[in-house]
Amino acid sequence: MSPTFHFFAELPSTHDYAISLLSKTTPPNATVIVADYQTAGKGRFNRSWLSHPGSNALLSLILYPTFFKASQAFLLNVISTMATVKLLVNMGIPSPRIKWPNDVLVNGKKIAGTLIRNQLSKGAISSSVVSIGLNVNQQKWEDGYSATSIKLINSTEINVEKIIRDFVHQFLADYNAFKSHQNEQKLLDEWKTYLIGYGLPSLFSNKDNERFTATLRNVRQDGKIILKVGKKSVAFHMDEMRFIKTL
């Protein structure tokens, strides 16, 4: 499939725009909504996504992944974060890592995040909005926000539109490869090699912001994280738990 790009100088949120567009029309598969600046960009748990105008890759990709079962929805997140990692590696960025469930970090600082909204029908995903924020040229953030960018790492000004097109190309290549082979375990196994804290004692917090120590044992295809808490192995949904750091 060939992507169709729509570029905007400013939007409240590419994610919200794409969802609204889907509610009113049927955009072509692989429609990409891009904004130079978002006035209300957001990430997981409705946290703000902080981005300077024209500095970063801010995009939402509209898909109709009907070959995905509802139980496989998390694999879209896997494909998206892996595409981000591959893009960064190809640019010479050292050791990008994935922070469960949807962030990409370099040297412990956030460089990218993914936000996905799926619509389900008859046990399958009928449509999906896959949104990415990737820090490209931004060099400063609000105090207390731990982030980095490609420019901060490589000391080079980067063409943001080229980064966007390269990411979409990588994502669609991996998406179509999964469509052809449906090899869930291979995909997850590769993803887990980049996962921060995999197999290590780590610090987590629950919905009540209570912190506790556990060992990250596995991540299932449905996105649930398996933690060894004391002598028990317990499965948590991504909305029930937040990974803080390894110990």
GUPA-326961 format. One record per atom (N, C-alpha, C): residue in three letters; z, y, x. Coordinates in pm, whole numbers, padded with zeros to 5 digits, always signed. Layout:
BEGIN
AlaZYX/...
***
This chain:
BEGIN
Met+00000-00119+00085/Met+00000+00000+00000/Met+00000+00124+00088/Ser-00064+00229+00043/Ser-00072+00355+00118/Ser+00022+00457+00054/Pro+00106+00522+00135/Pro+00199+00620+00078/Pro+00128+00747+00034/Thr+00184+00812-00067/Thr+00138+00942-00113/Thr+00253+01041-00091/Phe+00229+01143-00010/Phe+00335+01236+00027/Phe+00328+01363-00057/His+00447+01409-00100/His+00460+01538-00169/His+00564+01620-00093/Phe+00521+01732-00035/Phe+00608+01814+00048/Phe+00655+01937-00028/Phe+00786+01965-00016/Phe+00847+02082-00080/Phe+00924+02162+00024/Ala+00920+02293+00011/Ala+00999+02377+00101/Ala+01148+02358+00073/Glu+01182+02345-00056/Glu+01322+02333-00094/Glu+01336+02256-00225/Leu+01435+02169-00230/Leu+01472+02098-00353/Leu+01625+02088-00355/Pro+01684+02077-00474/Pro+01827+02045-00475/Pro+01854+01913-00401/Ser+01771+01811-00431/Ser+01787+01679-00370/Ser+01657+01601-00390/Thr+01601+01546-00284/Thr+01482+01462-00300/Thr+01515+01338-00383/His+01637+01288-00368/His+01681+01169-00442/His+01682+01197-00592/Asp+01744+01307-00631/Asp+01750+01341-00773/Asp+01611+01375-00828/Tyr+01529+01440-00748/Tyr+01393+01473-00792/Tyr+01313+01346-00819/Ala+01323+01250-00728/Ala+01249+01124-00745/Ala+01298+01047-00868/Ile+01428+01045-00889/Ile+01483+00977-01008/Ile+01434+01045-01136/Ser+01434+01177-01137/Ser+01385+01252-01253/Ser+01237+01225-01277/Leu+01161+01222-01169/Leu+01016+01196-01180/Leu+00992+01058-01241/Leu+01069+00960-01198/Leu+01056+00824-01251/Leu+01093+00817-01399/Ser+01185+00902-01442/Ser+01228+00898-01582/Ser+01122+00957-01676/Lys+01028+01035-01620/Lys+00930+01104-01703/Lys+00789+01046-01690/Thr+00758+00989-01574/Thr+00622+00940-01546/Thr+00631+00809-01471/Thr+00516+00756-01432/Thr+00510+00638-01345/Thr+00434+00676-01219/Pro+00504+00732-01120/Pro+00436+00772-00996/Pro+00376+00651-00926/Pro+00272+00672-00846/Pro+00215+00561-00770/Pro+00319+00495-00679/Asn+00303+00367-00658/Asn+00389+00295-00565/Asn+00382+00363-00428/Ala+00498+00374-00362/Ala+00509+00438-00230/Ala+00481+00589-00237/Thr+00521+00651-00348/Thr+00524+00797-00355/Thr+00643+00846-00272/Val+00618+00946-00187/Val+00723+00996-00098/Val+00749+01144-00129/Ile+00873+01174-00162/Ile+00915+01312-00188/Ile+00987+01363-00063/Val+00939+01476-00010/Val+00993+01531+00114/Val+01035+01676+00091/Ala+01148+01716+00148/Ala+01192+01855+00140/Ala+01231+01905+00279/Asp+01194+02029+00308/Asp+01240+02092+00433/Asp+01390+02120+00426/Tyr+01437+02145+00303/Tyr+01577+02181+00286/Tyr+01626+02133+00150/Gln+01750+02083+00146/Gln+01812+02041+00021/Gln+01935+02129-00005/Thr+01942+02186-00123/Thr+02058+02268-00157/Thr+02175+02185-00207/Ala+02147+02060-00246/Ala+02254+01973-00297/Ala+02232+01830-00250/Gly+02197+01815-00123/Gly+02178+01681-00067/Gly+02307+01602-00071/Lys+02293+01471-00094/Lys+02414+01391-00106/Lys+02392+01252-00049/Gly+02505+01189-00020/Gly+02503+01052+00030/Gly+02590+00965-00057/Arg+02639+00856+00002/Arg+02723+00763-00071/Arg+02851+00831-00119/Phe+02901+00788-00237/Phe+03019+00846-00300/Phe+03001+00995-00329/Asn+02873+01039-00344/Asn+02840+01180-00371/Asn+02888+01275-00262/Arg+02905+01223-00141/Arg+02939+01312-00029/Arg+02819+01401+00002/Ser+02847+01524+00046/Ser+02739+01616+00081/Ser+02666+01568+00205/Trp+02531+01590+00203/Trp+02453+01565+00325/Trp+02418+01702+00383/Leu+02471+01732+00501/Leu+02461+01865+00559/Leu+02338+01873+00648/Ser+02245+01964+00614/Ser+02121+01973+00688/Ser+02071+02117+00692/His+02033+02163+00811/His+01977+02297+00825/His+01830+02298+00782/Pro+01780+02408+00727/Pro+01641+02415+00680/Pro+01540+02380+00789/Gly+01448+02289+00756/Gly+01338+02254+00845/Gly+01374+02173+00967/Ser+01502+02131+00977/Ser+01547+02066+01100/Ser+01541+01914+01097/Asn+01544+01855+00977/Asn+01565+01711+00967/Asn+01467+01644+00872/Ala+01460+01513+00880/Ala+01375+01433+00791/Ala+01454+01401+00664/Leu+01412+01458+00552/Leu+01478+01440+00424/Leu+01374+01389+00325/Leu+01384+01265+00284/Leu+01279+01206+00202/Leu+01332+01099+00108/Ser+01257+01080+00001/Ser+01285+00973-00095/Ser+01156+00900-00126/Leu+01164+00769-00122/Leu+01048+00682-00139/Leu+01061+00608-00272/Ile+00959+00620-00358/Ile+00959+00553-00488/Ile+00882+00422-00476/Leu+00947+00314-00518/Leu+00889+00180-00507/Leu+00905+00104-00637/Tyr+00823-00001-00651/Tyr+00835-00095-00764/Tyr+00849-00235-00708/Pro+00968-00266-00654/Pro+00988-00394-00584/Pro+01022-00508-00680/Thr+00932-00538-00769/Thr+00958-00638-00873/Thr+00974-00779-00817/Phe+00935-00800-00692/Phe+00953-00931-00629/Phe+01097-00948-00578/Phe+01178-00842-00583/Phe+01318-00851-00548/Phe+01400-00893-00670/Lys+01477-00998-00657/Lys+01575-01030-00760/Lys+01685-00924-00759/Ala+01751-00908-00872/Ala+01862-00812-00878/Ala+01967-00844-00772/Ser+01989-00972-00746/Ser+02089-01015-00647/Ser+02048-00981-00504/Gln+01920-00944-00484/Gln+01871-00911-00350/Gln+01866-00760-00325/Ala+01923-00682-00414/Ala+01909-00536-00404/Ala+01955-00481-00270/Phe+02060-00539-00213/Phe+02112-00488-00086/Phe+02010-00500+00026/Leu+01916-00592+00013/Leu+01818-00611+00119/Leu+01727-00490+00136/Leu+01711-00409+00031/Leu+01637-00283+00049/Leu+01711-00191+00146/Asn+01843-00191+00137/Asn+01924-00115+00232/Asn+01908-00170+00373/Val+01905-00302+00384/Val+01886-00367+00514/Val+01752-00326+00575/Ile+01647-00331+00495/Ile+01514-00294+00544/Ile+01511-00147+00587/Ser+01573-00060+00507/Ser+01572+00082+00537/Ser+01648+00115+00666/Thr+01770+00061+00680/Thr+01847+00092+00801/Thr+01783+00029+00925/Met+01724-00089+00910/Met+01655-00151+01023/Met+01530-00072+01062/Ala+01457-00018+00964/Ala+01341+00064+00995/Ala+01383+00189+01073/Thr+01498+00245+01036/Thr+01551+00361+01108/Thr+01585+00324+01252/Val+01653+00211+01269/Val+01689+00164+01403/Val+01563+00142+01488/Lys+01462+00076+01431/Lys+01339+00050+01506/Lys+01269+00179+01546/Leu+01267+00276+01455/Leu+01206+00406+01485/Leu+01277+00472+01602/Leu+01410+00471+01600/Leu+01487+00534+01707/Leu+01468+00462+01840/Val+01468+00330+01835/Val+01446+00252+01958/Val+01309+00284+02018/Asn+01208+00293+01932/Asn+01072+00325+01980/Asn+01063+00464+02040/Met+01157+00552+02002/Met+01160+00687+02058/Met+01247+00696+02182/Gly+01301+00584+02223/Gly+01384+00582+02343/Gly+01528+00622+02321/Ile+01573+00624+02194/Ile+01713+00655+02165/Ile+01798+00534+02202/Pro+01901+00551+02286/Pro+01977+00435+02334/Pro+02076+00380+02232/Ser+02067+00252+02207/Ser+02167+00174+02133/Ser+02205+00230+01996/Pro+02107+00254+01907/Pro+02145+00288+01769/Pro+02213+00168+01705/Arg+02318+00196+01625/Arg+02393+00089+01560/Arg+02408+00121+01412/Ile+02429+00016+01333/Ile+02443+00031+01189/Ile+02591+00024+01152/Lys+02636+00123+01076/Lys+02772+00123+01023/Lys+02764+00078+00877/Trp+02826-00035+00845/Trp+02819-00088+00710/Trp+02866+00016+00611/Pro+02794+00034+00498/Pro+02674-00043+00465/Pro+02542+00028+00493/Asn+02543+00163+00516/Asn+02415+00233+00506/Asn+02394+00346+00607/Asp+02478+00356+00709/Asp+02462+00463+00808/Asp+02410+00407+00940/Val+02342+00494+01015/Val+02301+00461+01151/Val+02369+00561+01245/Leu+02433+00508+01348/Leu+02508+00589+01443/Leu+02450+00572+01583/Val+02466+00676+01665/Val+02436+00669+01808/Val+02556+00728+01881/Asn+02612+00651+01973/Asn+02732+00693+02047/Asn+02846+00731+01951/Gly+02856+00655+01841/Gly+02964+00677+01748/Gly+02946+00794+01654/Lys+02831+00862+01660/Lys+02806+00977+01574/Lys+02689+00949+01480/Lys+02700+01000+01357/Lys+02600+00971+01255/Lys+02468+01043+01284/Ile+02360+00966+01280/Ile+02227+01023+01296/Ile+02141+01004+01172/Ala+02177+00908+01087/Ala+02097+00882+00966/Ala+02179+00811+00860/Gly+02135+00826+00736/Gly+02199+00756+00625/Gly+02096+00722+00518/Thr+02127+00620+00441/Thr+02040+00573+00334/Thr+02115+00577+00201/Leu+02045+00618+00096/Leu+02100+00615-00039/Leu+01994+00555-00131/Ile+02031+00453-00209/Ile+01932+00380-00290/Ile+01978+00375-00435/Arg+01883+00397-00525/Arg+01908+00385-00670/Arg+01805+00287-00726/Asn+01852+00179-00787/Asn+01764+00077-00843/Asn+01773+00073-00995/Gln+01660+00043-01057/Gln+01657+00013-01199/Gln+01626-00136-01213/Leu+01702-00204-01299/Leu+01687-00348-01313/Leu+01626-00383-01448/Ser+01549-00492-01449/Ser+01490-00542-01573/Ser+01469-00691-01561/Lys+01526-00766-01653/Lys+01508-00911-01659/Lys+01541-00980-01527/Gly+01650-00937-01466/Gly+01697-01002-01345/Gly+01624-00964-01219/Ala+01537-00862-01224/Ala+01464-00817-01106/Ala+01474-00664-01095/Ile+01433-00611-00981/Ile+01433-00465-00962/Ile+01299-00412-01012/Ser+01303-00331-01113/Ser+01179-00277-01169/Ser+01131-00153-01094/Ser+01226-00072-01046/Ser+01189+00045-00965/Ser+01305+00080-00874/Ser+01273+00152-00768/Ser+01375+00187-00670/Ser+01342+00321-00607/Val+01446+00399-00582/Val+01433+00521-00503/Val+01513+00500-00375/Val+01443+00498-00263/Val+01507+00479-00132/Val+01504+00613-00060/Ser+01622+00670-00039/Ser+01631+00804+00020/Ser+01692+00796+00160/Ile+01634+00877+00248/Ile+01675+00878+00388/Ile+01702+01021+00432/Gly+01811+01037+00506/Gly+01833+01159+00581/Gly+01845+01123+00727/Leu+01760+01181+00810/Leu+01759+01151+00954/Leu+01768+01284+01031/Asn+01870+01297+01113/Asn+01889+01419+01191/Asn+01788+01423+01305/Val+01701+01523+01302/Val+01593+01531+01401/Val+01619+01642+01503/Asn+01619+01768+01457/Asn+01631+01881+01549/Asn+01760+01961+01533/Gln+01841+01928+01436/Gln+01966+02003+01416/Gln+02060+01980+01533/Gln+02131+02087+01571/Gln+02219+02077+01688/Gln+02365+02112+01660/Lys+02393+02171+01543/Lys+02530+02206+01510/Lys+02562+02167+01367/Trp+02687+02127+01344/Trp+02736+02093+01211/Trp+02870+02160+01188/Glu+02916+02155+01064/Glu+03047+02210+01035/Glu+03155+02139+01117/Asp+03262+02211+01146/Asp+03373+02152+01221/Asp+03424+02027+01151/Gly+03449+01925+01229/Gly+03502+01801+01175/Gly+03398+01701+01131/Tyr+03268+01740+01135/Tyr+03161+01648+01095/Tyr+03100+01587+01220/Ser+03117+01458+01238/Ser+03073+01390+01359/Ser+02928+01343+01344/Ala+02836+01418+01403/Ala+02693+01387+01387/Ala+02619+01415+01516/Thr+02500+01359+01525/Thr+02411+01386+01637/Thr+02268+01389+01585/Ser+02174+01416+01673/Ser+02033+01423+01633/Ser+01945+01375+01747/Ile+01818+01352+01715/Ile+01724+01309+01818/Ile+01713+01416+01928/Lys+01709+01544+01888/Lys+01697+01650+01987/Lys+01819+01658+02078/Leu+01938+01641+02020/Leu+02058+01644+02103/Leu+02058+01533+02206/Ile+02001+01420+02170/Ile+02000+01305+02261/Ile+01888+01315+02364/Asn+01768+01353+02317/Asn+01650+01354+02405/Asn+01618+01492+02463/Ser+01689+01596+02418/Ser+01666+01733+02465/Ser+01522+01779+02445/Thr+01461+01732+02335/Thr+01321+01765+02307/Thr+01306+01799+02159/Glu+01234+01908+02130/Glu+01202+01944+01993/Glu+01101+01844+01937/Ile+01128+01791+01819/Ile+01048+01684+01762/Ile+00975+01735+01637/Asn+00852+01689+01617/Asn+00776+01721+01496/Asn+00835+01641+01379/Val+00898+01711+01285/Val+00969+01644+01176/Val+00873+01566+01086/Glu+00757+01624+01055/Glu+00663+01554+00968/Glu+00616+01423+01031/Lys+00594+01424+01162/Lys+00553+01300+01229/Lys+00662+01194+01218/Ile+00788+01235+01235/Ile+00900+01142+01222/Ile+00901+01081+01081/Ile+00880+01165+00980/Ile+00879+01118+00841/Ile+00770+01015+00821/Arg+00650+01046+00867/Arg+00537+00953+00849/Arg+00560+00824+00927/Asp+00616+00835+01047/Asp+00643+00715+01128/Asp+00749+00627+01061/Phe+00851+00691+01003/Phe+00953+00612+00934/Phe+00893+00539+00815/Val+00817+00610+00732/Val+00757+00548+00614/Val+00666+00432+00655/His+00589+00451+00762/His+00502+00344+00812/His+00585+00221+00851/Gln+00695+00242+00924/Gln+00778+00131+00967/Gln+00846+00064+00848/Phe+00898+00145+00756/Phe+00964+00088+00638/Phe+00867+00003+00557/Leu+00749+00054+00529/Leu+00653-00021+00446/Leu+00605-00146+00517/Ala+00593-00142+00651/Ala+00554-00262+00725/Ala+00660-00371+00709/Asp+00787-00333+00720/Asp+00895-00431+00707/Asp+00911-00477+00561/Tyr+00894-00386+00469/Tyr+00902-00416+00325/Tyr+00794-00516+00287/Asn+00672-00493+00331/Asn+00562-00584+00300/Asn+00577-00719+00371/Ala+00635-00717+00491/Ala+00660-00843+00562/Ala+00759-00928+00484/Phe+00863-00863+00430/Phe+00959-00938+00350/Phe+00894-00990+00222/Lys+00809-00909+00162/Lys+00738-00952+00041/Lys+00655-01077+00068/Ser+00596-01084+00186/Ser+00510-01197+00220/Ser+00590-01323+00253/His+00704-01307+00322/His+00775-01424+00375/His+00907-01455+00304/Gln+00971-01353+00243/Gln+01096-01373+00169/Gln+01202-01445+00252/Asn+01209-01412+00381/Asn+01304-01479+00468/Asn+01433-01395+00475/Glu+01519-01415+00376/Glu+01640-01335+00365/Glu+01732-01352+00485/Gln+01753-01477+00526/Gln+01850-01503+00632/Gln+01805-01443+00765/Lys+01676-01453+00795/Lys+01625-01395+00919/Lys+01644-01244+00919/Leu+01616-01182+00806/Leu+01633-01037+00794/Leu+01778-00996+00813/Leu+01870-01066+00746/Leu+02011-01035+00758/Leu+02064-01062+00899/Asp+02020-01171+00959/Asp+02067-01205+01093/Asp+02026-01098+01194/Glu+01904-01047+01183/Glu+01860-00939+01273/Glu+01943-00814+01248/Trp+01965-00782+01122/Trp+02041-00662+01085/Trp+02183-00669+01142/Lys+02244-00787+01136/Lys+02383-00801+01181/Lys+02397-00786+01332/Thr+02289-00804+01407/Thr+02298-00782+01552/Thr+02319-00635+01586/Tyr+02289-00545+01493/Tyr+02309-00402+01514/Tyr+02434-00350+01442/Leu+02507-00437+01375/Leu+02618-00396+01290/Leu+02744-00369+01372/Ile+02797-00249+01360/Ile+02919-00211+01431/Ile+03036-00295+01380/Gly+03111-00351+01472/Gly+03233-00423+01437/Gly+03214-00566+01392/Tyr+03091-00617+01398/Tyr+03069-00753+01351/Tyr+03146-00852+01436/Gly+03236-00928+01371/Gly+03317-01027+01441/Gly+03438-00968+01512/Leu+03464-00839+01491/Leu+03572-00771+01564/Leu+03680-00719+01468/Pro+03805-00714+01515/Pro+03909-00648+01435/Pro+03873-00501+01416/Ser+03885-00454+01294/Ser+03844-00317+01262/Ser+03938-00255+01160/Leu+03927-00124+01147/Leu+04009-00050+01051/Leu+03925-00016+00929/Phe+03980-00043+00811/Phe+03913-00017+00683/Phe+04006+00064+00593/Ser+03948+00124+00488/Ser+04031+00185+00384/Ser+03978+00141+00248/Asn+04069+00128+00152/Asn+04028+00086+00018/Asn+04008+00208-00073/Lys+03988+00184-00202/Lys+03960+00292-00296/Lys+04075+00392-00307/Asp+04197+00346-00275/Asp+04313+00434-00280/Asp+04341+00500-00146/Asn+04243+00488-00053/Asn+04254+00546+00082/Asn+04369+00485+00162/Glu+04406+00363+00126/Glu+04505+00291+00204/Glu+04433+00218+00318/Arg+04481+00235+00437/Arg+04416+00176+00554/Arg+04477+00040+00589/Phe+04391-00049+00638/Phe+04439-00180+00680/Phe+04345-00237+00787/Thr+04395-00335+00860/Thr+04319-00398+00967/Thr+04266-00533+00919/Ala+04140-00561+00953/Ala+04079-00690+00919/Ala+03966-00716+01016/Thr+03917-00840+01015/Thr+03803-00876+01100/Thr+03680-00893+01013/Leu+03572-00825+01051/Leu+03447-00834+00976/Leu+03380-00967+01009/Arg+03379-01058+00913/Arg+03330-01193+00937/Arg+03183-01211+00899/Asn+03140-01141+00793/Asn+03002-01163+00748/Asn+02964-01054+00648/Val+02834-01040+00624/Val+02782-00959+00514/Val+02682-01045+00439/Arg+02703-01060+00309/Arg+02617-01144+00228/Arg+02493-01067+00183/Gln+02394-01141+00129/Gln+02270-01078+00085/Gln+02291-00982-00032/Asp+02403-01000-00104/Asp+02432-00907-00213/Asp+02506-00783-00165/Gly+02526-00772-00033/Gly+02588-00655+00026/Gly+02738-00662+00039/Lys+02800-00765-00019/Lys+02945-00776-00008/Lys+02984-00809+00136/Ile+03090-00745+00180/Ile+03140-00767+00316/Ile+03252-00871+00309/Ile+03250-00965+00403/Ile+03353-01069+00409/Ile+03450-01033+00521/Leu+03574-01007+00484/Leu+03677-00970+00581/Leu+03782-01078+00591/Lys+03826-01101+00711/Lys+03942-01188+00732/Lys+04065-01099+00733/Val+04143-01108+00626/Val+04264-01028+00611/Val+04382-01123+00623/Gly+04452-01115+00735/Gly+04556-01215+00761/Gly+04490-01350+00780/Lys+04529-01448+00697/Lys+04470-01581+00706/Lys+04362-01605+00600/Lys+04337-01505+00517/Lys+04243-01521+00407/Lys+04111-01450+00435/Ser+04001-01507+00383/Ser+03872-01441+00383/Ser+03847-01383+00244/Val+03822-01253+00239/Val+03809-01183+00112/Val+03677-01107+00109/Ala+03608-01113-00007/Ala+03481-01043-00025/Ala+03506-00911-00095/Phe+03444-00803-00042/Phe+03456-00671-00101/Phe+03319-00613-00127/His+03304-00546-00241/His+03182-00471-00271/His+03186-00340-00193/Met+03068-00284-00165/Met+03061-00162-00085/Met+03133-00044-00151/Asp+03146-00045-00283/Asp+03216+00064-00351/Asp+03368+00048-00348/Glu+03415-00067-00298/Glu+03559-00094-00293/Glu+03620-00067-00157/Met+03536-00042-00058/Met+03584-00046+00080/Met+03506+00053+00166/Arg+03574+00108+00266/Arg+03507+00193+00362/Arg+03544+00148+00504/Phe+03441+00124+00585/Phe+03461+00090+00725/Phe+03494+00219+00801/Ile+03600+00215+00883/Ile+03638+00335+00958/Ile+03599+00322+01106/Lys+03650+00219+01173/Lys+03617+00203+01314/Lys+03663+00067+01363/Thr+03608+00026+01477/Thr+03657-00096+01541/Thr+03784-00063+01619/Leu+03863-00165+01645/Leu+03990-00147+01715/Leu+03984-00204+01856/
***
